Amino acid sequence: MTDDRKEKVFSRAEYRRVIAWPERVKREWPFLERLFADVSPRRLLDVGCGTGEHARHFAEHGWDAVGIDISEKMIADASELAGTTSAGGSVRYEVRDAADACGLPDAPFGAAICLGNSLAFQLERAELAAYVRGVAAALAPGALFLLQMLNYERIVSVPVRSLKVDLRPLPPEEGEGEIVFLRILTPHADGRVDFYPITLTLKPGEEPPVQLRSAREGRQRAWFKGDLERTLAEVGFDRIRALGTMDEIPYLAAESPDLVMVARRAGG
């Protein structure tokens, strides 16, 4: 991505507050640990790292991790988690486009992850190819690449208009109540998806009980399994497989909530 599309969408989204990160990472870790058990070198590239929780968790298990994201706000938040760990791992973060990942001084990496929905912000096929090509160039031969995004085949065909509502306690300084995180989608036949992240404050008993914290508008692209398979193969990945979740449930286009793909950098 060559502009500030993601920055505009997430700069006020309070991403760390609205996602239950400890619960999410704990749920996903058994799969991640199995998948990357034999990786060497144990250097991880976290692409589109957001506020950095996944990279930090790898570092806490002895990895040297680098998280990159184009959002300056995300990286500023993520950098609070930077440093070394008692397990001997380390993590650092920097503002960088995935297309330029090969320029990282830490390369080559033994593994890369792209968890969340960063790929959906690549609106054109050339952007998608540049994104994935940059990751490939930063990896050692034989390195694994795990990516996860929403299952847009289901979103477009149903169509799906909203994602699961997330509720989190308000920070103590704001009193009793919850933060409510809504994500509204408007899919279009040409593959465009209008995306609206909305954050509310819920305080029962107050008037009004619900207040708007932030609301943004963005644009995504509904990439399908076939699109990603072709792109991964074209830029030098092989042994590509698709799953429906990190519970290793098979991918079903009409049913799976997510599209999870695992590929290996050719040459290893």
C-alpha positions in Angstrom: 0.0 0.0 0.0 1.5 3.3 -1.1 -0.8 5.8 0.7 -2.3 6.3 4.2 -5.5 4.3 3.7 -4.9 2.1 6.7 -3.7 5.0 8.9 -6.9 6.9 8.2 -9.1 3.9 9.2 -7.3 2.9 12.4 -5.6 6.0 13.7 -8.5 6.5 16.2 -9.8 3.0 16.5 -8.2 2.2 20.0 -7.1 -1.1 18.5 -5.4 -2.4 21.6 -8.3 -1.6 23.9 -11.1 -3.0 21.7 -9.6 -6.5 20.9 -9.3 -9.1 23.6 -5.6 -9.7 22.8 -4.6 -12.1 25.7 -7.5 -14.4 25.0 -6.9 -14.3 21.2 -3.2 -15.0 21.4 -3.8 -17.8 24.0 -6.4 -19.4 21.6 -4.1 -19.2 18.6 -0.8 -20.2 20.2 -1.1 -24.0 20.1 -1.5 -23.9 16.3 1.3 -21.4 15.9 3.6 -23.4 18.2 3.0 -26.6 16.2 3.3 -24.9 12.8 6.6 -23.3 13.6 8.1 -26.0 15.8 11.0 -26.8 13.5 11.7 -23.4 12.1 15.3 -22.2 11.7 16.4 -19.5 12.1 14.0 -18.5 14.9 13.5 -15.0 13.5 10.0 -14.0 12.9 8.6 -11.2 10.6 5.2 -10.0 11.7 3.7 -8.2 8.7 0.9 -5.7 9.4 1.7 -6.2 13.1 -0.8 -3.7 14.4 -0.2 -3.0 18.1 2.4 -5.8 18.3 0.9 -8.5 20.5 1.7 -11.5 18.3 5.3 -10.5 17.8 5.7 -9.9 21.5 4.3 -13.3 22.3 6.8 -15.0 20.0 9.6 -13.1 21.7 8.4 -14.4 25.0 8.9 -17.9 23.6 12.5 -17.2 22.6 12.1 -15.8 19.1 13.7 -12.7 17.7 10.8 -10.9 16.2 10.3 -7.8 14.1 6.9 -6.3 13.6 6.2 -3.9 10.7 3.2 -1.9 9.8 2.5 1.2 7.7 0.5 2.9 10.5 2.6 5.2 12.6 0.0 5.1 15.3 0.0 1.3 15.4 3.8 1.2 15.6 3.9 3.9 18.3 1.6 1.7 20.4 3.5 -1.5 19.5 6.8 0.0 20.6 5.6 -0.1 24.2 6.1 -3.9 23.9 9.6 -3.7 22.4 12.7 -5.1 24.1 14.2 -8.4 25.3 12.4 -11.1 27.3 13.2 -13.5 30.1 13.1 -16.3 27.5 16.0 -14.7 25.6 13.9 -13.5 22.7 13.7 -9.9 21.5 11.1 -7.8 19.6 11.3 -4.5 17.8 8.9 -2.6 15.6 9.2 -0.2 12.7 7.1 1.7 10.2 7.6 -0.1 6.9 5.6 -1.3 4.0 5.6 -5.1 3.4 6.8 -4.5 -0.1 10.0 -3.2 1.4 10.5 -6.0 3.9 13.6 -7.3 2.1 15.4 -4.2 3.3 15.2 -5.1 6.9 18.7 -5.6 8.5 17.3 -8.7 10.4 16.5 -10.6 7.1 16.5 -13.4 6.2 13.7 -14.6 8.5 12.8 -18.2 9.3 9.0 -17.5 9.4 6.5 -14.7 8.7 3.0 -14.1 9.8 0.3 -11.8 8.5 -2.6 -12.1 10.9 -5.7 -9.9 10.8 -6.9 -8.2 7.6 -3.9 -6.3 6.3 -4.1 -8.0 2.9 -7.6 -6.6 2.3 -6.2 -3.1 2.2 -4.2 -3.9 -0.9 -6.9 -2.8 -3.4 -5.2 -3.7 -6.7 -3.6 -7.0 -7.9 -0.3 -5.2 -8.4 -0.4 -4.0 -4.7 -1.2 -7.5 -3.5 1.7 -9.0 -5.5 4.2 -6.4 -4.3 3.1 -7.0 -0.7 3.6 -10.8 -0.9 6.7 -10.5 -3.0 8.3 -8.3 -0.3 7.6 -10.9 2.3 9.0 -13.6 0.1 12.2 -11.6 -0.4 12.7 -11.3 3.3 12.5 -15.0 4.0 15.1 -17.7 4.0 14.6 -20.6 1.5 12.1 -23.0 3.0 10.7 -20.5 5.5 7.0 -20.7 6.4 4.5 -17.9 5.7 1.2 -17.9 7.6 -1.5 -15.5 6.6 -5.0 -15.0 7.9 -7.8 -12.8 6.8 -11.6 -12.7 6.7 -13.3 -15.2 4.3 -14.5 -12.7 1.7 -16.0 -15.4 -0.5 -18.6 -15.9 2.3 -18.9 -12.1 3.0 -19.6 -11.3 -0.7 -21.9 -14.3 -1.4 -24.2 -14.0 1.7 -23.6 -11.0 1.9 -22.3 -10.4 5.4 -22.9 -6.8 6.7 -21.3 -6.9 10.1 -18.7 -8.7 12.1 -18.9 -10.0 15.7 -19.3 -7.2 18.2 -16.4 -6.9 20.7 -17.0 -5.5 24.2 -14.2 -4.6 26.6 -14.2 -2.9 30.0 -13.6 0.8 30.0 -10.2 1.8 31.3 -10.4 2.6 35.1 -10.0 6.3 34.6 -13.2 6.4 32.5 -15.4 4.8 35.2 -17.8 1.9 34.9 -18.9 0.7 31.5 -17.7 -0.9 28.3 -16.1 -0.1 25.0 -18.2 -1.5 22.1 -16.4 -2.2 18.8 -18.5 -2.5 15.7 -17.4 -3.3 12.2 -19.9 -2.8 9.4 -19.2 -4.0 5.9 -20.8 -3.2 2.5 -19.6 -5.6 -0.1 -19.9 -4.7 -3.8 -20.1 -7.0 -6.9 -16.8 -5.6 -8.3 -14.8 -6.8 -5.2 -14.8 -3.5 -3.3 -15.8 -3.7 0.4 -16.7 -0.5 2.2 -15.5 -0.8 5.8 -16.7 1.1 8.8 -15.0 0.6 12.2 -17.1 2.2 14.9 -16.2 2.5 18.6 -18.8 3.4 21.2 -18.9 4.0 25.0 -21.6 2.1 26.9 -22.5 3.4 30.3 -25.8 1.9 31.6 -27.8 4.4 33.7 -26.3 7.5 32.1 -28.0 9.7 29.6 -27.4 8.9 26.9 -26.2 5.4 27.8 -24.3 5.0 24.5 -21.9 7.6 23.0 -19.8 7.7 19.9 -16.0 7.5 20.5 -14.9 7.2 16.9 -16.2 6.3 13.5 -14.1 5.9 10.3 -14.6 4.9 6.7 -12.3 2.8 4.6 -12.1 0.6 1.5 -11.0 -3.0 1.3 -10.7 -5.6 -1.5 -12.4 -9.0 -1.3 -9.5 -11.3 -2.1 -10.5 -14.9 -2.5 -8.6 -18.1 -1.9 -7.8 -18.5 -5.6 -6.4 -15.0 -5.8 -4.0 -15.6 -2.9 -3.0 -19.1 -4.2 -2.0 -17.6 -7.6 -0.2 -14.7 -6.1 1.8 -16.8 -3.6 2.8 -19.2 -6.3 3.8 -16.4 -8.7 6.2 -14.8 -6.2 8.0 -17.9 -5.2 5.9 -19.9 -2.6 4.9 -23.5 -2.8 3.2 -26.2 -0.7 0.3 -23.9 -0.3 -2.7 -25.0 1.8 -5.8 -23.4 3.1 -7.7 -23.7 6.4 -10.9 -22.3 7.7 -9.6 -21.4 11.2 -6.5 -21.8 13.3 -8.2 -24.8 14.8 -7.1 -26.5 11.5 -10.7 -26.9 10.3 -10.8 -27.3 6.5 -11.7 -24.2 4.5 -15.2 -24.1 3.2 -15.9 -21.0 0.9 -19.5 -20.7 2.0 -19.1 -21.3 5.7 -15.6 -20.6 7.1 -15.3 -17.3 9.0 -11.7 -16.9 8.0 -9.3 -17.8 5.3 -6.0 -19.1 6.8 -3.2 -20.0 4.4 0.2 -21.6 4.9 2.9 -21.5 2.3 6.6 -22.3 2.1 9.3 -20.2 0.5 10.6 -22.2 -2.4 14.2 -23.4 -2.3 14.3 -25.1 1.1 
